[in-house]
Amino acid sequence: MDSHAKRAQARYVSRYNLRTRDKTFSVGESVLVLTPDSTSSKVFSRWKGPGVVPEIKSKNSYMVELDGVRRHINADKLRKYHVQVDEVCCDLAEYNTVTAAAATATVVGHCAILFKMKMKTLGI
């Protein structure tokens, strides 16, 4: 291989590595899984989930439990799942009086975390 080709290849590698990041997930973390639609095109693929990572097989390979089924999936097909929090109430007396919000909240310590997507489904 001539020196020009080696320099060009090194330039391609350095530019590619500027913005790439390794995806890492921990056991118990919620993830979304990229699943292909009826066509084989990536344009029509959809993110499904959330699923849970019960086991790490290798650096880029994970077991993911989605809809009660465990599948072995590469990290390229996974994305971290982020839950949007709408409101945090730290007054338990006020929290217990709101029955619709109580059905959509998770209590952590003395605070109640109300999730935006659950509140929208109840029409609150």
MDAnalysis code that builds the backbone (N, CA, C; Angstrom):
import MDAnalysis as mda
import numpy as np

u = mda.Universe.empty(372, n_residues=124, atom_resindex=np.repeat(np.arange(124), 3), trajectory=True)
u.add_TopologyAttr("name", ["N", "CA", "C"] * 124)
u.add_TopologyAttr("resid", np.arange(1, 125))
u.add_TopologyAttr("resname", ["MET", "ASP", "SER", "HIS", "ALA", "LYS", "ARG", "ALA", "GLN", "ALA", "ARG", "TYR", "VAL", "SER", "ARG", "TYR", "ASN", "LEU", "ARG", "THR", "ARG", "ASP", "LYS", "THR", "PHE", "SER", "VAL", "GLY", "GLU", "SER", "VAL", "LEU", "VAL", "LEU", "THR", "PRO", "ASP", "SER", "THR", "SER", "SER", "LYS", "VAL", "PHE", "SER", "ARG", "TRP", "LYS", "GLY", "PRO", "GLY", "VAL", "VAL", "PRO", "GLU", "ILE", "LYS", "SER", "LYS", "ASN", "SER", "TYR", "MET", "VAL", "GLU", "LEU", "ASP", "GLY", "VAL", "ARG", "ARG", "HIS", "ILE", "ASN", "ALA", "ASP", "LYS", "LEU", "ARG", "LYS", "TYR", "HIS", "VAL", "GLN", "VAL", "ASP", "GLU", "VAL", "CYS", "CYS", "ASP", "LEU", "ALA", "GLU", "TYR", "ASN", "THR", "VAL", "THR", "ALA", "ALA", "ALA", "ALA", "THR", "ALA", "THR", "VAL", "VAL", "GLY", "HIS", "CYS", "ALA", "ILE", "LEU", "PHE", "LYS", "MET", "LYS", "MET", "LYS", "THR", "LEU", "GLY", "ILE"])
u.atoms.positions = np.array([
    [0.847, -1.181, 0.000],
    [0.000, 0.000, 0.000],
    [0.892, 1.243, 0.000],
    [0.609, 2.188, -0.868],
    [1.448, 3.380, -0.931],
    [1.140, 4.343, 0.209],
    [2.016, 5.303, 0.382],
    [1.891, 6.211, 1.524],
    [0.645, 7.095, 1.423],
    [0.256, 7.475, 0.206],
    [-0.947, 8.300, 0.048],
    [-2.191, 7.555, 0.539],
    [-2.321, 6.294, 0.184],
    [-3.476, 5.495, 0.613],
    [-3.483, 5.321, 2.131],
    [-2.315, 5.117, 2.718],
    [-2.239, 4.972, 4.186],
    [-2.647, 6.265, 4.890],
    [-2.166, 7.399, 4.350],
    [-2.535, 8.681, 4.963],
    [-4.028, 8.952, 4.805],
    [-4.597, 8.633, 3.658],
    [-6.028, 8.837, 3.428],
    [-6.845, 7.952, 4.354],
    [-6.419, 6.710, 4.510],
    [-7.140, 5.808, 5.405],
    [-7.069, 6.299, 6.846],
    [-5.911, 6.771, 7.273],
    [-5.766, 7.302, 8.630],
    [-6.652, 8.527, 8.831],
    [-6.773, 9.356, 7.784],
    [-7.640, 10.535, 7.874],
    [-9.109, 10.119, 8.001],
    [-9.538, 9.111, 7.234],
    [-10.910, 8.613, 7.334],
    [-11.195, 8.062, 8.725],
    [-10.253, 7.313, 9.266],
    [-10.435, 6.722, 10.595],
    [-10.530, 7.807, 11.657],
    [-9.658, 8.797, 11.594],
    [-9.675, 9.847, 12.623],
    [-10.961, 10.670, 12.552],
    [-11.450, 10.958, 11.349],
    [-12.707, 11.714, 11.229],
    [-13.902, 10.901, 11.690],
    [-13.899, 9.612, 11.413],
    [-14.994, 8.753, 11.865],
    [-15.015, 8.672, 13.391],
    [-13.857, 8.554, 13.990],
    [-13.768, 8.389, 15.443],
    [-14.020, 9.675, 16.223],
    [-14.108, 10.819, 15.547],
    [-14.363, 12.081, 16.242],
    [-15.702, 12.063, 16.980],
    [-16.732, 11.512, 16.348],
    [-18.081, 11.593, 16.915],
    [-18.671, 10.256, 17.342],
    [-17.939, 9.188, 17.208],
    [-18.473, 7.885, 17.614],
    [-18.294, 7.697, 19.108],
    [-19.282, 7.067, 19.709],
    [-19.243, 6.752, 21.138],
    [-19.701, 5.310, 21.312],
    [-19.032, 4.594, 22.191],
    [-19.465, 3.235, 22.495],
    [-20.734, 3.292, 23.329],
    [-21.677, 2.440, 22.996],
    [-22.903, 2.351, 23.779],
    [-22.688, 1.311, 24.866],
    [-22.943, 1.698, 26.096],
    [-22.842, 0.754, 27.204],
    [-24.121, 0.816, 28.019],
    [-24.577, -0.339, 28.444],
    [-25.787, -0.451, 29.251],
    [-25.466, -1.301, 30.465],
    [-26.151, -1.053, 31.563],
    [-25.942, -1.833, 32.774],
    [-27.139, -2.751, 33.011],
    [-26.945, -3.749, 33.842],
    [-28.016, -4.693, 34.159],
    [-29.140, -3.946, 34.860],
    [-30.375, -4.186, 34.418],
    [-31.544, -3.535, 34.993],
    [-31.929, -2.234, 34.315],
    [-31.140, -1.785, 33.370],
    [-31.416, -0.518, 32.685],
    [-32.515, -0.700, 31.645],
    [-33.348, 0.321, 31.470],
    [-34.414, 0.296, 30.471],
    [-33.865, 0.769, 29.128],
    [-34.209, 0.046, 28.058],
    [-33.715, 0.360, 26.728],
    [-34.841, 0.277, 25.703],
    [-34.634, 0.918, 24.555],
    [-35.506, 0.776, 23.403],
    [-34.783, -0.102, 22.388],
    [-35.535, -0.914, 21.642],
    [-34.959, -1.849, 20.680],
    [-35.409, -1.448, 19.273],
    [-34.453, -1.344, 18.348],
    [-34.756, -1.025, 16.955],
    [-35.182, -2.301, 16.240],
    [-36.426, -2.317, 15.769],
    [-36.942, -3.489, 15.072],
    [-37.347, -3.088, 13.662],
    [-37.000, -3.904, 12.684],
    [-37.353, -3.566, 11.302],
    [-38.846, -3.698, 11.067],
    [-39.361, -2.857, 10.175],
    [-40.764, -2.940, 9.782],
    [-40.907, -4.003, 8.693],
    [-41.956, -3.943, 7.922],
    [-42.207, -4.950, 6.901],
    [-41.149, -4.938, 5.795],
    [-40.480, -3.816, 5.598],
    [-39.414, -3.754, 4.602],
    [-38.074, -3.901, 5.312],
    [-37.035, -4.105, 4.577],
    [-35.717, -4.252, 5.185],
    [-34.980, -2.921, 5.290],
    [-35.646, -1.822, 4.977],
    [-35.029, -0.504, 5.002],
    [-34.934, 0.033, 6.431],
    [-33.814, 0.691, 6.764],
    [-33.665, 1.308, 8.078],
    [-34.597, 2.502, 8.243],
    [-35.050, 3.074, 7.136],
    [-35.939, 4.234, 7.178],
    [-37.263, 3.863, 7.839],
    [-37.711, 2.639, 7.621],
    [-39.004, 2.220, 8.139],
    [-38.905, 1.419, 9.431],
    [-37.740, 1.357, 10.049],
    [-37.582, 0.658, 11.320],
    [-38.174, 1.498, 12.440],
    [-38.591, 0.829, 13.528],
    [-39.205, 1.531, 14.657],
    [-38.532, 1.123, 15.962],
    [-38.565, 2.048, 16.921],
    [-38.043, 1.772, 18.258],
    [-39.184, 1.221, 19.099],
    [-38.991, 0.048, 19.691],
    [-39.999, -0.562, 20.555],
    [-39.460, -0.663, 21.965],
    [-40.370, -0.618, 22.927],
    [-39.917, -0.766, 24.303],
    [-40.798, -0.013, 25.254],
    [-40.382, 0.134, 26.449],
    [-39.054, -0.148, 26.953],
    [-38.861, -1.625, 27.292],
    [-37.645, -2.071, 27.114],
    [-37.230, -3.404, 27.532],
    [-36.215, -3.258, 28.653],
    [-35.856, -4.360, 29.273],
    [-34.916, -4.342, 30.391],
    [-33.712, -5.212, 30.041],
    [-32.521, -4.771, 30.433],
    [-31.300, -5.540, 30.216],
    [-31.072, -6.425, 31.437],
    [-31.378, -7.746, 31.354],
    [-31.147, -8.625, 32.498],
    [-29.727, -9.198, 32.548],
    [-29.007, -9.146, 31.404],
    [-27.690, -9.784, 31.359],
    [-26.835, -9.131, 30.272],
    [-25.530, -9.021, 30.559],
    [-24.576, -8.505, 29.581],
    [-23.769, -9.683, 29.059],
    [-23.812, -9.911, 27.742],
    [-23.086, -11.032, 27.135],
    [-21.629, -10.659, 26.853],
    [-21.415, -9.489, 26.259],
    [-20.064, -8.996, 25.976],
    [-20.122, -7.474, 25.914],
    [-19.039, -6.859, 25.459],
    [-18.967, -5.396, 25.424],
    [-20.085, -4.777, 24.581],
    [-20.430, -5.389, 23.463],
    [-21.439, -4.835, 22.558],
    [-22.639, -5.748, 22.375],
    [-22.837, -6.692, 23.267],
    [-23.895, -7.684, 23.114],
    [-24.658, -7.840, 24.432],
    [-25.981, -7.725, 24.341],
    [-26.806, -7.728, 25.545],
    [-28.011, -8.648, 25.386],
    [-28.452, -9.227, 26.503],
    [-29.740, -9.914, 26.544],
    [-30.756, -8.852, 26.925],
    [-31.854, -8.774, 26.188],
    [-32.896, -7.781, 26.458],
    [-34.222, -8.505, 26.594],
    [-34.945, -8.192, 27.664],
    [-36.277, -8.761, 27.871],
    [-37.304, -7.720, 27.462],
    [-38.071, -8.062, 26.415],
    [-39.078, -7.166, 25.868],
    [-40.347, -7.959, 25.642],
    [-41.438, -7.537, 26.251],
    [-42.734, -8.224, 26.160],
    [-42.647, -9.668, 26.635],
    [-41.867, -9.924, 27.674],
    [-41.752, -11.259, 28.256],
    [-40.846, -12.209, 27.499],
    [-40.193, -11.735, 26.438],
    [-39.307, -12.572, 25.630],
    [-37.882, -12.039, 25.745],
    [-36.911, -12.951, 26.000],
    [-35.506, -12.560, 26.066],
    [-34.862, -12.760, 24.708],
    [-34.153, -11.704, 24.252],
    [-33.468, -11.780, 22.965],
    [-32.037, -11.290, 23.108],
    [-31.151, -11.855, 22.325],
    [-29.747, -11.473, 22.296],
    [-29.599, -10.391, 21.232],
    [-29.231, -9.144, 21.636],
    [-29.238, -8.006, 20.723],
    [-27.912, -7.251, 20.802],
    [-27.419, -6.810, 19.639],
    [-26.209, -6.010, 19.558],
    [-26.508, -4.589, 20.037],
    [-25.504, -3.911, 20.581],
    [-25.672, -2.555, 21.113],
    [-26.066, -1.552, 20.028],
    [-25.748, -1.838, 18.766],
    [-26.136, -0.931, 17.683],
    [-27.643, -0.831, 17.532],
    [-28.375, -1.828, 17.982],
    [-29.834, -1.865, 17.863],
    [-30.528, -1.406, 19.148],
    [-29.774, -0.850, 20.105],
    [-30.334, -0.428, 21.394],
    [-30.143, 1.068, 21.600],
    [-31.059, 1.637, 22.392],
    [-31.001, 3.047, 22.769],
    [-31.488, 3.157, 24.204],
    [-30.874, 4.046, 24.983],
    [-31.316, 4.247, 26.363],
    [-32.726, 4.815, 26.376],
    [-33.523, 4.348, 27.344],
    [-34.895, 4.815, 27.497],
    [-34.930, 5.858, 28.603],
    [-35.406, 7.053, 28.274],
    [-35.486, 8.148, 29.240],
    [-36.954, 8.447, 29.526],
    [-37.321, 8.498, 30.804],
    [-38.687, 8.807, 31.208],
    [-38.772, 10.301, 31.478],
    [-39.810, 10.947, 30.935],
    [-40.011, 12.367, 31.175],
    [-40.821, 12.549, 32.449],
    [-40.325, 13.366, 33.348],
    [-41.013, 13.654, 34.604],
    [-41.737, 14.976, 34.455],
    [-43.030, 14.988, 34.774],
    [-43.835, 16.186, 34.631],
    [-43.827, 17.019, 35.912],
    [-43.900, 16.363, 37.060],
    [-44.036, 17.111, 38.310],
    [-43.507, 16.280, 39.467],
    [-42.899, 16.943, 40.448],
    [-42.465, 16.290, 41.675],
    [-43.130, 17.017, 42.833],
    [-43.969, 16.298, 43.609],
    [-44.679, 16.870, 44.758],
    [-44.043, 16.336, 46.034],
    [-43.672, 17.230, 46.939],
    [-43.073, 16.799, 48.197],
    [-43.996, 17.016, 49.383],
    [-45.261, 17.326, 49.156],
    [-46.237, 17.491, 50.227],
    [-47.190, 16.301, 50.154],
    [-47.033, 15.330, 51.076],
    [-47.825, 14.104, 51.021],
    [-49.309, 14.348, 51.247],
    [-49.671, 15.322, 52.063],
    [-51.086, 15.591, 52.300],
    [-51.754, 16.059, 51.012],
    [-51.095, 16.930, 50.285],
    [-51.639, 17.415, 49.016],
    [-51.658, 16.283, 47.979],
    [-50.636, 15.442, 47.983],
    [-50.531, 14.333, 47.032],
    [-51.648, 13.311, 47.240],
    [-51.970, 12.979, 48.478],
    [-52.998, 11.971, 48.762],
    [-54.400, 12.442, 48.431],
    [-54.627, 13.752, 48.384],
    [-55.971, 14.242, 48.090],
    [-56.286, 14.214, 46.592],
    [-55.275, 14.199, 45.761],
    [-55.495, 14.178, 44.313],
    [-55.531, 12.719, 43.871],
    [-56.731, 12.177, 43.671],
    [-56.852, 10.743, 43.384],
    [-56.386, 10.392, 41.977],
    [-56.652, 11.245, 40.985],
    [-56.221, 10.940, 39.618],
    [-54.704, 10.966, 39.527],
    [-54.083, 11.937, 40.192],
    [-52.627, 12.012, 40.172],
    [-52.017, 10.859, 40.965],
    [-52.680, 10.416, 42.012],
    [-52.166, 9.306, 42.814],
    [-52.098, 8.022, 42.004],
    [-52.978, 7.855, 41.045],
    [-52.972, 6.658, 40.211],
    [-51.815, 6.674, 39.219],
    [-51.256, 7.858, 38.919],
    [-50.197, 7.959, 37.921],
    [-48.842, 8.259, 38.521],
    [-48.709, 8.260, 39.838],
    [-47.476, 8.696, 40.473],
    [-46.688, 7.530, 41.035],
    [-45.397, 7.749, 41.175],
    [-44.506, 6.822, 41.851],
    [-43.959, 7.544, 43.064],
    [-44.069, 6.949, 44.245],
    [-43.598, 7.585, 45.467],
    [-42.163, 7.144, 45.716],
    [-41.262, 8.120, 45.847],
    [-39.863, 7.863, 46.143],
    [-39.541, 8.635, 47.402],
    [-39.323, 7.934, 48.506],
    [-39.094, 8.595, 49.783],
    [-40.345, 9.347, 50.190],
    [-40.241, 10.655, 50.348],
    [-41.396, 11.469, 50.705],
    [-41.945, 12.235, 49.503],
    [-41.388, 12.018, 48.315],
    [-41.831, 12.748, 47.121],
    [-42.626, 11.840, 46.195],
    [-43.525, 12.439, 45.455],
    [-44.287, 11.713, 44.443],
    [-43.878, 12.242, 43.080],
    [-43.494, 11.346, 42.190],
    [-43.078, 11.737, 40.851],
    [-44.213, 11.412, 39.895],
    [-44.729, 12.425, 39.228],
    [-45.816, 12.249, 38.284],
    [-45.232, 12.204, 36.879],
    [-45.522, 11.142, 36.153],
    [-44.959, 10.967, 34.832],
    [-45.851, 11.580, 33.780],
    [-45.249, 12.304, 32.846],
    [-45.980, 13.062, 31.834],
    [-46.817, 12.159, 30.951],
    [-46.268, 11.032, 30.484],
    [-47.022, 10.202, 29.543],
    [-48.236, 9.558, 30.196],
    [-48.185, 9.228, 31.477],
    [-49.338, 8.643, 32.140],
    [-50.402, 9.693, 32.402],
    [-49.981, 10.925, 32.695],
    [-50.953, 11.977, 32.946],
    [-51.712, 12.333, 31.679],
    [-51.039, 12.267, 30.524],
    [-51.696, 12.594, 29.264],
    [-52.758, 11.558, 28.936],
    [-52.518, 10.298, 29.267],
    [-53.508, 9.264, 28.941],
    [-54.749, 9.408, 29.801],
    [-54.632, 9.982, 30.997],
    [-55.792, 10.191, 31.859],
    [-56.504, 11.502, 31.555],
    [-55.905, 12.330, 30.711],
    [-56.507, 13.620, 30.372],
    [-56.360, 14.657, 31.445],
    [-55.304, 14.569, 32.223],
    [-55.089, 15.533, 33.310],
    [-54.342, 16.736, 32.771],
])
